[in-house]
Amino acid sequence: MKVSSIPAYRRRHKKSVLLNDKEIDAFEQYCKKYKIKNQSKIIRDALFKSILQHYDEDYPTLFSKQELANLECHE
């Protein structure tokens, strides 16, 4: 079963973003250089890569950073 055929995964919500002249030029040059046809996909991929990295960094732990640093073995 394709992901797009699952109702919860259908893209129905639209967001827009404004870019200045230099940003759009850089984006279009990048897409042209790497022969990217689906610009929406590259934007989604970059966005969610950043979001998931932040989730990983912000994930709550049992111990504070200081407590974890104190637990490290130093030989």
Secondary structure, DSSP 4 states (H G I P E B T S, - for coil): --GGGSGGGS----------HHHHHHHHHHHHHTT---HHHHHHHHHHHHHHHHHHHH---SS-HHHHHHHS---
